[in-house]
Amino acid sequence: MNTIKIMGTDDTPTVILDAENEVFEISGRSLPEDVTAFYEPIIRWLEEYSSSPCAKTIFTFKLVYFNTASSKLLLDILMKLEQMHEDGKDVLIRWYYPEDDEDMQEAGEEYADIVDVPFEQVSYTLN
Amino acid sequence: MDKKNVRGFLEFVYDFYKSMKAHEITLVYEGEITHQITKAFTSLTESNMAKEEESNTVQKKVFHVMVECLQNISKHADSFGSDDFLFAGRGIFMVSKGDVEYHVTTGNVIENAKIEELTRILDHINILDKEGLKQLYKTQMREGRLSEKGGAGLGFIDIARKTGRRLEFHFLSIDEENSFFILTSTISRTE
């Protein structure tokens, strides 16, 4: 299956979806000009991946900022992962937040409340 | 310009300058709000705040509020007047900085027919406490669909949550069809 590698910019996140190396990650800043166009290939990729996923899928979110339009699309991604979990696949979400960023921590808690999927919160120190 | 007009113009520029100083306005713009404009304004304000050693929390809040306010104008400002004078996606955007708080103000034309609905949404947000806003955000994210323009009704809720303040808004009547919608968000520099 194809690998998606998008290098982040000051308004779009870095996205790595690599089933072969088992890396699934969205990180950085997300306020794309057209959120739907940006996230659509990612959601399509997940749909395809979910039919024959790796033994375990650890999906990493390591965002420092996202706008409200992105928040809706991030939920769509999480719901795809929730669907995989419901289908009996081994899925884990790792939500990273800078240790002093309560808003990003809270955003993770809110997503964890909405979707029914194993969800870990991980704090880290920004350099 | 003849002499009298030059004088008038100079006075206007000086008055405008004094007025900006008096209102502590650090950024003002009138025109179409594009993605490029949004990026330019947020990065300009970010670097100014960093230079002035504003706390990270305040910087992040101002950034959030600016992005959502700018996107509101670009997605929702209505057109107004004749064809060669379009107001769609345009508006005024201002940032002011006082000793204790930042203000982000937007103004744009909206159709009178939308005032009732907009007022209802904003009034509803304004009566909610922190927990209520959180629940509303979650519901809206889950149930709200992205409109054609990419909005999901989340921007105002996010502004209220990030600032911890009521959304201050007013409508100024223009004519039978349109009004000018003004929204001011306040971010404390000390909390």
Contacts between the chains, C-beta under 8 A, distances in Angstrom:
chain1	res1	chain2	res2	distance
A	10	B	39	7.0
A	10	B	43	7.2
A	11	B	35	7.7
A	11	B	39	6.1
A	31	B	38	7.8
A	31	B	67	5.9
A	33	B	35	3.9
A	34	B	150	6.9
A	35	B	146	7.4
A	35	B	150	5.7
A	36	B	146	6.3
A	36	B	150	6.5
A	65	B	60	7.5
A	65	B	63	7.1
A	65	B	64	7.8
A	67	B	64	7.8
A	67	B	67	5.2
A	67	B	68	6.8
A	67	B	71	7.0
A	68	B	68	6.1
A	68	B	152	6.8
A	68	B	154	3.6
A	68	B	155	5.2
A	68	B	157	7.8
A	68	B	158	4.8
A	69	B	71	7.0
A	69	B	146	7.2
A	69	B	150	5.2
A	69	B	151	6.9
A	69	B	152	6.7
A	69	B	154	7.5
A	71	B	141	5.9
A	71	B	154	6.4
A	72	B	141	5.6
A	72	B	144	7.1
A	72	B	146	5.8
A	72	B	152	4.8
A	72	B	154	6.9
A	73	B	146	7.8
A	75	B	141	5.4
A	75	B	142	7.0
A	100	B	56	6.8
A	101	B	60	7.6
A	103	B	60	7.0
A	103	B	162	7.3
A	106	B	134	7.9
A	110	B	134	6.9
A	110	B	137	7.3
A	110	B	138	5.7
A	113	B	138	6.9
A	114	B	138	5.9
A	114	B	141	7.4
A	114	B	142	6.0
